[in-house]
Structure formats: C-alpha cells, structure tokens
C-alpha cells in the first residue's frame, strides 16, 4: 500500500503541473555535432545535450520508482537517416527507500546522422521533440522542441569542449556483453544471476547492480545482494511485489564498479538472458 501511495503522489504531482509551461530555467537542451569532414565522412556524430542546474536530475529510459522516462521524437529532411538514441549508464537516485534512474549536471544522448550525397547540396533541418520530467525537491515537466539546420558546404569543426563531451559520453556508454557467460534462474520471488568470467578481477569489484529496461517487473533498489568468487558473481534481483508480468528473459544493464589503477571505474554491460524456472521445492 505504501508503494501504491508513493506512485499515486508522484503521478498526482506530475498531473497538477502538466498544464504549466515547460521548464526553461532549470534545464536546457541543445543539438550538438561532433567534427565532420565532408571529404571523408558520410556519418555525422550528433547528440542531444541536456544541461541541468545544480541538484536537478532528468530520467533514463526506465525512470524507476518515480519520474517518467525521457523520450525523443525526430523529424528530419528526406534522405536523412537517424540511428537510435544511445543511453549512457545512468546514476541511481534514492528517496525514502525508493530508487530511480537518471542523470544530473550534464548528459549527452548521442545518435548518428547517416547522409547521402544529395544532402551535401543544400542545408537540411533536424527537429527533435524532447519529453521528460526533471526533479529536485519537486518535479516539473520538461518538454522542448529542438531545431538544428546543418549546411555541408564546408566541414564541421567542433570546439574542444564539444569533442570532450562526446569522448566522455562514449566512455560511459554500456558495452555489449562479450566477457560474461550468464545463467538466470527464476525462483518466483527473485532472479538469481550467475556471471562467470576469467577476464575480470572480481577481487577489485566493489559493487554490482542490475537495472531493467522495462519498469514494473523488478524491484527498484539502491542496493542488491551479491556474492563473489574467484571467477564468478551471484546477484539476486527481487521481483516487484506488484509486478505487471512474469518475464521469459531478463533484459537490462549490468553495472559494475571496479577499482583500477586509474581509480574506481563504472562499466555497464547490456545483457539479455532467458530465464530458467526453478520449482519452489528446489529453492
């Protein structure tokens, strides 16, 4: 009941403010472009950069226990192809025992513009509708419509600041899992993930966390129980008490915090694993 009331409060708070004008003071969004050489490149690396005032955060594709997922709707000139938005590994926020997933300070959502030679003849327009919620002590809708005209009569030379934003973002994108062999057992009230790898020094692991792509199935939490052996990890992921469905597979991000020579590093791996159902009598 407490969780239901919490959801009701968030939805009510959001609904009351939904008719208000979109926020412009606490958040700002821009379409930015990385450097592009018209003689060599047929793809422009682009991104939607959201800059937030201190203390405010915006949400990931799964918002968690509160907020709402950030979404993007593209409209662009004929002949342009746009790849899907990429999502950097999010931060886990906690409020009164509830967990949500998102970003603070500054976040870049990268995508690519794939061009054909006809796009070089005249300027073309990219239009993106951003819909989200930003939160601090209160939550406010943040809806914005971004436009960018791109003229390829000459190469694009981005500033060193923009180059660095792209570099840091790419370093924080989740990686395709090529280092773990995974088993996932469904024990009715939880999933037990066993991850084996001889390419990670698990003695340097300080934390491991799974966050799902889809909300309403697994319990959102700040901490998840895990044990580690020399070449493996066992991670327990609890089902939500009021889960919307029983999944056939587990899909989302596995986030590892590992101590390296350069300091603590966070790495995200995309995982999708079919579930093996375990009878209750075998728990």
Backbone bond lengths (Angstrom), bond angles and torsions (degrees), N, CA, C in turn:
res aa  C-N    CA-C-N  psi(-1)  N-CA   C-N-CA  omega(-1)  CA-C   N-CA-C  phi
1 X - - - 1.455 - - 1.524 111.40 -
2 X 1.335 117.08 -39.68 1.462 120.43 179.59 1.519 110.68 -60.04
3 X 1.363 116.10 -41.76 1.452 119.23 -179.27 1.516 110.84 -67.13
4 X 1.341 117.35 -38.58 1.466 120.67 177.91 1.514 110.28 -61.66
5 X 1.336 117.40 -43.81 1.460 120.79 179.14 1.512 111.42 -64.43
6 X 1.336 116.69 -36.31 1.467 120.22 178.12 1.521 110.50 -63.48
7 X 1.345 116.92 -45.79 1.459 120.20 177.38 1.526 110.58 -61.66
8 X 1.340 116.41 -42.16 1.456 120.50 -178.76 1.521 110.73 -61.60
9 X 1.341 116.84 -41.56 1.458 121.35 179.68 1.525 110.89 -62.63
10 X 1.345 116.51 -44.13 1.465 120.05 -179.27 1.513 110.89 -64.60
11 X 1.360 117.05 -45.26 1.455 120.45 179.83 1.509 111.25 -64.37
12 X 1.354 116.86 -42.12 1.458 120.78 178.64 1.514 110.99 -63.08
13 X 1.330 116.67 -44.97 1.462 121.15 179.71 1.522 110.03 -60.77
14 X 1.329 116.59 -42.12 1.453 120.26 179.79 1.524 111.09 -67.10
15 X 1.366 117.37 -41.42 1.455 121.32 -177.39 1.520 111.31 -64.92
16 X 1.330 116.86 -38.70 1.450 120.81 179.73 1.520 110.92 -61.55
17 X 1.327 116.34 -36.84 1.465 120.73 -175.40 1.525 112.97 -92.11
18 X 1.336 117.39 -6.87 1.447 119.69 -171.42 1.517 112.46 -64.46
19 X 1.322 117.12 -30.64 1.454 120.35 -178.65 1.522 112.28 -78.61
20 X 1.320 117.04 -11.56 1.459 120.92 -179.56 1.525 110.10 -72.50
21 X 1.313 116.28 160.94 1.449 120.61 178.24 1.525 109.95 -65.40
22 X 1.331 115.72 144.67 1.464 119.94 -179.88 1.521 110.53 -58.07
23 X 1.326 115.03 147.52 1.454 121.14 -178.68 1.521 110.34 -69.00
24 X 1.309 117.93 136.13 1.462 121.07 173.13 1.525 110.89 -124.56
25 X 1.341 116.96 -20.17 1.454 119.88 -175.77 1.511 113.99 -80.47
26 X 1.333 117.20 -39.23 1.465 121.35 -174.66 1.520 113.17 -87.59
27 X 1.324 117.72 -15.72 1.465 121.29 -178.85 1.523 109.96 -146.55
28 X 1.304 114.83 148.66 1.462 121.32 177.91 1.519 108.55 -140.89
29 X 1.338 116.81 137.18 1.462 121.32 -179.36 1.521 110.45 -124.90
30 X 1.329 116.01 143.64 1.458 122.65 178.39 1.518 109.16 -142.43
31 X 1.328 116.60 151.62 1.463 121.96 168.18 1.523 106.96 -91.11
32 X 1.322 116.23 123.59 1.465 119.67 178.98 1.522 109.89 -120.73
33 X 1.336 115.75 155.73 1.463 122.14 -177.25 1.518 109.73 -124.01
34 X 1.322 115.78 140.62 1.452 120.44 172.18 1.535 108.29 -84.77
35 X 1.315 116.87 170.08 1.462 121.09 -177.51 1.530 110.92 -59.39
36 X 1.364 115.20 146.01 1.461 121.97 -175.68 1.523 109.17 -144.55
37 X 1.329 116.29 129.21 1.460 122.36 -179.67 1.527 108.42 -105.92
38 X 1.345 117.33 114.96 1.468 120.21 -175.69 1.529 112.43 -65.97
39 X 1.328 117.66 -20.02 1.466 120.91 179.92 1.521 112.72 -81.69
40 X 1.330 116.84 -23.03 1.466 120.41 -172.34 1.526 113.77 -118.35
41 X 1.337 117.64 -32.71 1.463 120.87 -167.25 1.527 112.55 -101.90
42 X 1.326 115.70 146.26 1.459 122.06 172.03 1.524 110.79 -121.83
43 X 1.324 115.31 5.55 1.463 121.85 178.64 1.522 108.47 -130.39
44 X 1.324 116.31 132.10 1.465 121.44 174.30 1.520 108.18 -103.71
45 X 1.323 116.64 125.40 1.458 120.74 174.32 1.524 107.77 -81.75
46 X 1.326 115.51 118.77 1.467 121.46 -177.79 1.522 109.14 -125.89
47 X 1.313 116.00 174.03 1.455 119.83 178.05 1.518 110.95 -169.34
48 X 1.327 115.20 157.86 1.457 122.09 174.39 1.525 107.19 -102.30
49 X 1.321 115.41 112.41 1.460 121.70 -177.41 1.518 109.20 -96.93
50 X 1.326 116.16 120.40 1.467 121.95 177.32 1.526 107.88 -109.64
51 X 1.319 115.63 123.20 1.465 121.95 178.64 1.518 108.48 -112.61
52 X 1.340 115.82 126.98 1.467 121.92 -174.93 1.517 110.81 -115.19
53 X 1.320 115.36 145.83 1.454 119.82 173.84 1.523 109.68 -68.64
54 X 1.324 115.99 161.29 1.462 122.72 -175.54 1.532 111.49 -55.25
55 X 1.337 115.94 128.88 1.458 121.24 176.38 1.518 114.85 93.32
56 X 1.324 118.17 -16.17 1.458 121.74 -179.62 1.539 110.33 -90.06
57 X 1.322 115.81 149.43 1.458 119.48 174.81 1.531 110.59 -138.87
58 X 1.340 114.61 156.36 1.459 123.53 178.57 1.522 107.21 -120.05
59 X 1.328 117.88 164.08 1.460 120.53 -166.72 1.529 114.43 -103.40
60 X 1.321 114.05 154.28 1.463 125.28 176.30 1.528 109.29 -76.25
61 X 1.316 118.08 -176.56 1.465 123.22 178.48 1.525 112.70 -64.07
62 X 1.336 117.57 -27.30 1.459 124.72 168.31 1.516 105.85 -116.35
63 X 1.319 116.93 116.02 1.472 119.60 -173.66 1.524 112.77 -78.51
64 X 1.345 118.44 -18.37 1.455 119.89 -177.88 1.516 111.74 89.61
65 X 1.334 117.23 -143.50 1.459 121.99 -173.89 1.524 113.42 -75.69
66 X 1.310 118.43 -16.39 1.463 120.60 -178.32 1.516 109.72 -142.80
67 X 1.326 115.74 175.70 1.453 119.93 178.11 1.513 112.39 76.59
68 X 1.324 116.09 -160.79 1.460 122.33 175.60 1.523 108.63 -147.97
69 X 1.336 117.68 148.07 1.461 119.91 -179.06 1.535 111.26 -61.72
70 X 1.323 115.71 144.05 1.457 121.05 172.64 1.528 108.24 -76.50
71 X 1.336 116.46 139.92 1.470 120.14 179.16 1.517 110.11 -136.57
72 X 1.342 115.30 156.87 1.460 122.11 -178.23 1.529 108.96 -133.53
73 X 1.325 116.05 136.53 1.459 121.96 175.99 1.528 108.43 -124.25
74 X 1.338 116.74 121.84 1.463 121.84 -174.89 1.528 111.72 -99.38
75 X 1.326 114.35 146.39 1.455 122.60 169.00 1.528 106.18 -140.37
76 X 1.327 117.64 128.77 1.459 118.69 -173.63 1.525 110.54 -150.81
77 X 1.313 115.95 165.93 1.466 122.45 -176.98 1.524 111.18 -63.76
78 X 1.347 114.80 155.55 1.468 120.24 176.14 1.526 110.64 -60.01
79 X 1.324 115.27 144.49 1.457 119.66 177.92 1.510 114.14 91.02
80 X 1.358 117.11 -8.47 1.466 121.52 178.71 1.527 108.95 -98.63
81 X 1.304 116.94 136.20 1.455 121.94 172.40 1.525 108.70 -114.31
82 X 1.320 116.24 137.84 1.459 121.79 -178.98 1.520 108.90 -119.92
83 X 1.323 117.40 127.62 1.462 120.67 176.51 1.519 110.33 -76.23
84 X 1.309 116.39 167.50 1.465 120.67 178.91 1.528 110.57 -65.76
85 X 1.331 114.52 150.12 1.464 121.09 173.38 1.524 109.29 -60.54
86 X 1.329 116.90 138.80 1.464 121.80 171.87 1.529 108.90 -100.83
87 X 1.318 115.49 143.31 1.458 121.56 -174.57 1.531 109.95 -112.59
88 X 1.333 118.40 114.03 1.465 119.52 174.02 1.530 110.86 -60.15
89 X 1.326 115.49 157.67 1.470 120.30 177.16 1.535 108.54 -59.54
90 X 1.328 118.27 124.79 1.464 120.20 -176.29 1.525 113.32 -83.53
91 X 1.323 114.04 167.44 1.464 121.99 172.48 1.525 108.14 -93.18
92 X 1.328 116.39 150.89 1.464 121.33 176.85 1.521 108.06 -98.62
93 X 1.343 116.22 121.24 1.460 121.78 178.16 1.523 108.95 -103.60
94 X 1.332 116.46 143.95 1.466 121.15 -178.95 1.527 110.50 -123.68
95 X 1.327 115.90 135.36 1.465 121.74 175.69 1.516 108.62 -143.64
96 X 1.349 115.81 114.35 1.466 123.00 177.69 1.533 111.66 52.37
97 X 1.314 115.66 41.40 1.457 120.27 175.92 1.510 114.91 87.48
98 X 1.320 117.95 -2.40 1.454 122.11 179.40 1.522 109.75 -105.24
99 X 1.326 115.84 148.10 1.462 120.71 -174.99 1.525 110.55 -118.04
100 X 1.316 115.27 140.74 1.461 121.44 173.91 1.526 108.31 -135.68
101 X 1.333 116.35 164.75 1.462 121.64 -172.82 1.531 110.37 -124.66
102 X 1.328 116.23 130.43 1.452 117.86 -179.30 1.519 112.94 -177.38
103 X 1.332 114.81 -153.31 1.457 121.73 -171.85 1.530 109.77 -140.14
104 X 1.314 115.55 148.84 1.462 121.22 175.47 1.520 109.19 -127.43
105 X 1.333 115.50 168.25 1.464 123.11 177.13 1.525 111.46 67.85
106 X 1.332 117.81 -80.34 1.456 121.62 -175.54 1.524 108.68 -152.76
107 X 1.340 116.61 134.74 1.454 119.98 178.54 1.523 108.93 -142.74
108 X 1.330 115.48 140.12 1.453 122.20 177.02 1.519 108.88 -112.80
109 X 1.339 116.08 127.94 1.458 122.20 174.65 1.536 107.53 -103.73
110 X 1.334 118.52 97.98 1.465 120.40 -173.32 1.529 113.50 -79.55
111 X 1.321 114.94 152.88 1.457 123.24 172.20 1.523 107.35 -154.53
112 X 1.342 117.13 171.18 1.461 120.42 -178.48 1.523 110.43 -121.96
113 X 1.331 114.62 143.19 1.456 122.38 172.20 1.527 107.44 -102.29
114 X 1.331 116.53 119.35 1.460 121.15 -179.35 1.527 107.91 -101.11
115 X 1.323 116.02 121.57 1.452 122.28 -169.76 1.519 112.25 -106.53
116 X 1.333 115.50 157.02 1.455 122.25 166.08 1.529 106.86 -117.98
117 X 1.310 117.51 164.94 1.463 121.07 -173.67 1.523 113.03 -58.64
118 X 1.344 116.94 -27.94 1.462 119.41 179.96 1.525 112.43 -65.54
119 X 1.334 116.42 -21.23 1.468 119.67 179.41 1.519 112.77 -73.27
120 X 1.328 117.09 -13.57 1.455 120.50 -177.12 1.534 111.95 -82.22
121 X 1.347 116.87 -13.35 1.467 120.17 -171.72 1.523 113.45 -80.67
122 X 1.322 117.12 -28.32 1.462 119.69 -177.10 1.525 109.25 -149.77
123 X 1.335 117.26 158.97 1.470 119.74 179.18 1.530 111.05 -61.82
124 X 1.334 116.16 148.33 1.457 120.01 174.32 1.519 109.39 -128.93
125 X 1.327 115.49 159.03 1.462 122.07 -171.45 1.520 110.83 -114.82
126 X 1.327 115.57 134.07 1.466 122.97 171.17 1.525 107.96 -109.82
127 X 1.314 116.44 128.37 1.461 122.22 179.53 1.526 108.41 -123.85
128 X 1.319 118.26 124.91 1.464 122.44 -178.51 1.523 109.92 -127.94
129 X 1.333 115.82 126.62 1.466 121.03 173.09 1.529 108.15 -98.12
130 X 1.303 115.73 120.66 1.464 122.70 179.68 1.524 108.58 -104.56
131 X 1.324 116.77 130.50 1.460 121.45 175.89 1.522 108.68 -128.34
132 X 1.332 116.29 128.58 1.452 119.26 -179.44 1.516 110.11 -163.25
133 X 1.302 114.27 -169.73 1.455 123.71 176.89 1.515 106.04 -136.46
134 X 1.318 117.34 138.06 1.456 120.24 173.86 1.524 108.15 -118.21
135 X 1.320 115.73 144.83 1.462 120.05 -173.60 1.521 111.44 -135.56
136 X 1.325 113.81 148.17 1.455 123.55 169.34 1.517 105.28 -141.98
137 X 1.339 118.69 -106.91 1.461 120.84 170.60 1.519 110.54 -78.63
138 X 1.335 116.46 -26.53 1.455 123.77 174.47 1.523 107.84 -129.19
139 X 1.319 116.31 167.94 1.457 121.40 176.77 1.521 110.06 -112.75
140 X 1.330 115.48 141.69 1.459 121.37 -179.27 1.522 109.62 -135.25
141 X 1.347 117.45 143.93 1.458 118.82 175.86 1.516 110.43 -67.51
142 X 1.316 115.51 141.46 1.461 120.33 174.30 1.523 108.54 -128.48
143 X 1.321 115.51 100.36 1.459 122.51 178.76 1.520 107.52 -118.18
144 X 1.317 115.85 132.41 1.461 119.45 -176.48 1.523 108.88 -145.18
145 X 1.326 116.22 147.97 1.459 121.52 174.86 1.518 107.85 -116.62
146 X 1.328 115.86 118.42 1.454 122.32 -173.91 1.517 110.04 -108.12
147 X 1.321 116.40 137.22 1.459 121.82 178.66 1.528 109.04 -127.97
148 X 1.330 114.77 141.49 1.458 120.24 177.75 1.520 109.37 -143.90
149 X 1.337 116.40 120.09 1.454 119.94 174.28 1.522 108.60 -94.38
150 X 1.318 115.71 132.40 1.464 120.99 -176.50 1.527 109.02 -120.42
151 X 1.304 116.10 123.70 1.459 123.08 -179.43 1.526 108.10 -115.07
152 X 1.326 116.64 118.15 1.457 120.81 -175.15 1.523 112.67 -102.11
153 X 1.324 116.68 29.88 1.463 119.88 172.06 1.521 110.90 -69.03
154 X 1.321 116.16 -17.58 1.455 120.29 176.51 1.522 109.18 -146.46
155 X 1.317 116.16 162.93 1.461 120.92 179.93 1.526 110.54 -65.76
156 X 1.322 114.90 157.96 1.467 121.51 176.06 1.524 108.36 -99.43
157 X 1.315 115.81 125.52 1.466 120.94 176.06 1.517 107.60 -118.05
158 X 1.324 116.18 106.80 1.460 121.17 -177.22 1.516 110.84 -83.44
159 X 1.319 115.56 158.41 1.460 121.04 178.20 1.520 110.41 -69.92
160 X 1.319 115.82 161.85 1.470 120.29 178.38 1.527 110.96 -63.22
161 X 1.343 117.31 -31.12 1.468 120.62 177.96 1.521 111.06 -64.59
162 X 1.330 116.56 -44.19 1.463 120.32 179.01 1.523 110.71 -67.72
163 X 1.318 117.44 -41.95 1.469 120.70 175.95 1.525 110.95 -56.25
164 X 1.331 116.65 -41.37 1.464 121.22 -179.02 1.526 111.62 -69.12
165 X 1.329 117.43 -37.03 1.469 120.92 177.49 1.525 110.17 -61.55
166 X 1.345 116.40 -44.68 1.464 119.43 177.67 1.532 110.68 -63.73
167 X 1.315 117.42 -43.51 1.464 121.55 -178.98 1.528 110.81 -59.28
168 X 1.333 116.88 -48.78 1.460 120.64 -178.30 1.525 111.42 -65.69
169 X 1.335 116.22 -36.95 1.461 120.10 179.29 1.517 111.16 -65.17
170 X 1.334 117.52 -44.84 1.461 120.38 179.84 1.525 111.22 -61.63
171 X 1.321 116.50 -33.05 1.469 120.45 178.12 1.520 111.71 -69.85
172 X 1.346 117.09 -20.58 1.456 121.30 -177.48 1.526 112.36 -106.12
173 X 1.331 117.98 9.62 1.456 120.18 174.89 1.527 109.64 -80.08
174 X 1.326 117.83 144.05 1.468 118.99 177.36 1.514 111.45 -65.09
175 X 1.321 115.52 148.64 1.450 121.85 -179.22 1.526 110.35 -100.26
176 X 1.319 115.53 151.99 1.456 119.76 171.69 1.527 108.17 -67.34
177 X 1.330 116.05 136.03 1.460 119.06 -177.34 1.526 111.08 -72.16
178 X 1.326 115.45 112.07 1.455 121.30 174.50 1.528 111.57 -127.75
179 X 1.345 115.51 8.92 1.466 117.82 -175.62 1.526 113.47 -117.94
180 X 1.331 117.62 -15.41 1.464 120.53 -178.72 1.521 111.01 -108.92
181 X 1.309 115.98 141.55 1.461 120.88 158.53 1.529 105.38 -99.47
182 X 1.321 116.80 135.37 1.459 121.20 -168.40 1.520 110.55 -126.59
183 X 1.322 115.42 139.51 1.463 121.24 164.99 1.524 107.31 -124.34
184 X 1.334 116.16 144.87 1.464 121.37 -178.13 1.517 108.90 -133.11
185 X 1.334 116.00 114.74 1.457 121.47 -177.79 1.525 110.16 -109.60
186 X 1.331 114.59 131.36 1.459 122.49 -178.11 1.525 108.99 -96.48
187 X 1.347 115.58 114.15 1.462 121.11 -179.83 1.527 111.90 -105.86
188 X 1.313 117.55 28.99 1.461 124.56 176.37 1.526 113.65 75.43
189 X 1.342 117.31 -50.04 1.465 119.97 179.10 1.529 112.70 -100.97
190 X 1.336 116.14 -9.55 1.466 120.41 -178.29 1.525 110.13 -159.70
191 X 1.322 114.72 165.44 1.466 122.69 172.56 1.527 107.78 -111.25
192 X 1.322 116.76 135.30 1.453 121.19 174.75 1.522 108.08 -109.34
193 X 1.347 115.10 112.57 1.456 121.48 178.09 1.522 109.32 -95.39
194 X 1.318 116.56 128.49 1.464 121.37 173.21 1.518 107.34 -114.75
195 X 1.325 115.62 122.20 1.463 121.72 -176.79 1.516 109.45 -119.44
196 X 1.310 115.93 122.33 1.467 121.89 179.86 1.523 110.00 -112.62
197 X 1.330 116.19 138.66 1.458 120.82 176.57 1.519 109.31 -162.41
198 X 1.335 115.13 140.44 1.462 119.44 173.50 1.533 110.20 -104.41
199 X 1.347 116.81 12.45 1.457 121.34 -178.55 1.525 112.92 -108.03
200 X 1.337 116.69 -0.20 1.461 120.78 178.86 1.517 109.45 -123.76
201 X 1.321 115.64 136.39 1.460 120.75 175.76 1.529 107.89 -87.11
202 X 1.327 116.31 96.81 1.455 120.41 -173.80 1.529 112.65 -69.12
203 X 1.330 117.39 -16.10 1.466 118.93 176.31 1.523 110.98 -67.91
204 X 1.334 117.80 -19.00 1.459 122.85 178.94 1.530 112.13 -92.73
205 X 1.322 116.44 1.09 1.462 121.19 -176.64 1.521 110.40 -81.69
206 X 1.336 116.85 123.82 1.459 120.08 178.75 1.523 112.42 -99.08
207 X 1.342 117.10 -26.86 1.459 119.63 179.65 1.526 109.78 -161.23
208 X 1.319 115.26 151.38 1.456 121.44 174.10 1.524 107.35 -139.80
209 X 1.334 115.97 141.16 1.453 119.92 -174.19 1.521 109.05 -147.94
210 X 1.337 116.29 141.14 1.457 121.11 174.49 1.519 109.16 -111.67
211 X 1.341 116.65 131.50 1.459 120.14 172.09 1.529 108.14 -125.41
212 X 1.327 116.85 130.58 1.463 120.78 -173.89 1.525 111.98 -82.48
213 X 1.337 115.45 154.69 1.450 120.04 174.34 1.526 111.19 -71.96
214 X 1.330 116.06 -32.60 1.463 120.36 -177.01 1.523 110.12 -106.38
215 X 1.324 115.54 133.85 1.466 120.81 -179.72 1.528 110.46 -86.09
216 X 1.344 115.71 160.60 1.454 121.19 173.66 1.509 115.31 89.43
217 X 1.322 118.12 1.54 1.470 121.08 -179.89 1.521 110.89 -107.88
218 X 1.329 116.79 -50.26 1.458 121.57 -178.13 1.526 110.59 -108.16
219 X 1.305 115.08 152.27 1.462 120.88 178.14 1.525 109.87 -67.70
220 X 1.321 115.95 128.20 1.459 120.62 174.47 1.522 108.36 -82.33
221 X 1.325 116.82 127.02 1.459 119.02 -175.83 1.519 110.33 -148.10
222 X 1.327 114.52 154.72 1.454 120.10 178.99 1.521 110.90 -75.73
223 X 1.341 115.99 -33.24 1.465 120.83 -178.73 1.526 110.05 -129.89
224 X 1.313 115.91 141.61 1.456 122.25 175.22 1.529 108.51 -125.71
225 X 1.330 116.16 144.63 1.456 120.36 -176.60 1.531 110.54 -75.77
226 X 1.324 115.17 131.94 1.457 118.58 175.35 1.529 109.92 -144.89
227 X 1.312 114.24 153.14 1.466 121.30 173.63 1.525 106.96 -127.23
228 X 1.307 115.93 153.56 1.463 119.23 -178.01 1.526 109.82 -131.55
229 X 1.306 114.21 145.35 1.446 122.88 172.72 1.526 107.53 -119.53
230 X 1.297 117.78 -169.23 1.461 120.28 -175.88 1.519 111.76 -61.39
231 X 1.333 116.88 -46.14 1.461 120.48 -175.68 1.532 113.31 -123.45
232 X 1.331 117.75 19.04 1.460 118.52 -177.06 1.527 111.85 -152.03
233 X 1.329 114.19 161.90 1.462 123.00 174.54 1.521 107.25 -130.34
234 X 1.334 116.19 143.16 1.456 121.17 168.11 1.518 107.47 -117.65
235 X 1.337 116.17 123.91 1.456 122.11 -176.29 1.520 108.90 -122.93
236 X 1.331 115.89 130.09 1.467 121.97 179.64 1.523 109.44 -99.61
237 X 1.334 116.87 123.96 1.461 123.03 179.26 1.525 107.99 -118.88
238 X 1.333 117.09 112.71 1.465 121.49 -176.02 1.521 111.68 -79.14
239 X 1.338 114.94 143.90 1.454 120.09 171.61 1.527 110.10 -72.12
240 X 1.329 115.95 150.55 1.455 120.77 169.53 1.523 108.55 -66.94
241 X 1.317 116.15 139.40 1.462 120.71 -179.46 1.530 111.64 -58.97
242 X 1.332 115.65 -32.19 1.469 120.82 -178.48 1.530 110.45 -114.21
243 X 1.309 116.87 42.53 1.466 120.15 -173.42 1.523 111.66 -58.43
244 X 1.322 114.71 145.46 1.457 121.74 -174.87 1.521 112.70 -78.28
245 X 1.341 117.14 -23.60 1.457 120.28 179.36 1.522 108.87 -163.17
246 X 1.320 116.01 167.47 1.463 121.72 173.12 1.525 107.77 -101.91
247 X 1.315 117.88 115.74 1.466 119.99 -174.01 1.522 112.52 -78.47
248 X 1.328 115.21 158.04 1.462 121.02 173.53 1.520 111.11 -92.11
249 X 1.328 116.10 -18.58 1.462 120.41 179.07 1.525 108.89 -145.44
250 X 1.305 115.93 164.29 1.455 121.79 177.62 1.531 107.08 -110.22
251 X 1.343 116.34 126.10 1.458 121.58 -174.90 1.522 110.02 -134.17
252 X 1.322 115.80 132.46 1.457 119.11 178.17 1.514 111.43 163.89
253 X 1.334 115.12 -153.60 1.456 121.85 -178.63 1.514 110.76 -109.47
254 X 1.313 115.25 133.82 1.452 121.94 169.92 1.525 106.21 -101.98
255 X 1.326 116.95 118.51 1.467 121.81 -175.18 1.525 108.86 -109.80
256 X 1.337 115.80 122.31 1.459 122.25 179.72 1.521 109.94 -112.12
257 X 1.315 116.57 135.54 1.462 122.81 170.26 1.526 107.48 -106.73
258 X 1.336 115.83 112.88 1.463 121.40 -173.40 1.525 109.83 -124.89
259 X 1.321 115.99 135.36 1.456 121.53 177.41 1.529 109.02 -80.70
260 X 1.342 116.62 121.87 1.458 122.23 178.02 1.523 109.22 -118.20
261 X 1.325 117.11 178.31 1.464 120.93 178.53 1.525 111.29 -63.38
262 X 1.345 116.84 -26.41 1.467 120.97 179.43 1.527 112.17 -87.54
263 X 1.334 117.52 -4.69 1.458 121.21 -177.75 1.524 110.28 121.21
264 X 1.336 115.48 -167.23 1.450 119.95 -178.83 1.526 110.00 -73.27
265 X 1.324 116.07 130.08 1.459 121.56 -179.77 1.519 109.93 -122.15
266 X 1.336 115.33 136.75 1.463 121.13 175.99 1.526 108.96 -103.66
267 X 1.329 116.16 127.77 1.456 121.73 -179.93 1.522 108.70 -127.14
268 X 1.326 116.18 133.45 1.454 121.02 177.36 1.523 110.62 -110.32
269 X 1.331 116.84 136.60 1.462 122.31 177.36 1.534 108.84 -122.94
270 X 1.325 115.83 132.74 1.454 120.24 175.64 1.523 109.12 -79.82
271 X 1.329 116.14 128.78 1.462 118.75 -179.84 1.523 110.81 -129.92
272 X 1.296 115.05 147.20 1.462 123.49 172.44 1.513 106.55 -144.51
273 X 1.331 116.19 118.19 1.461 119.47 -175.18 1.520 110.18 -140.40
274 X 1.321 116.43 130.37 1.460 121.97 177.53 1.520 109.36 -65.93
275 X 1.335 116.61 141.59 1.451 122.00 -177.13 1.513 111.81 -88.66
276 X 1.329 114.98 138.11 1.475 122.04 172.57 1.527 107.00 -101.32
277 X 1.321 116.98 115.79 1.470 121.63 -177.28 1.522 109.53 -77.65
278 X 1.348 114.96 127.39 1.460 121.70 -179.42 1.533 108.31 -108.55
279 X 1.329 117.44 128.71 1.462 120.94 178.15 1.517 110.08 -62.49
280 X 1.331 115.93 146.77 1.458 121.43 179.62 1.522 112.45 -57.70
281 X 1.327 115.45 -33.16 1.483 119.25 -178.12 1.516 111.33 -68.57
282 X 1.352 117.20 -17.68 1.453 121.08 -178.79 1.508 113.08 -98.18
283 X 1.359 117.94 5.70 1.458 121.16 -178.13 1.513 111.27 -64.48
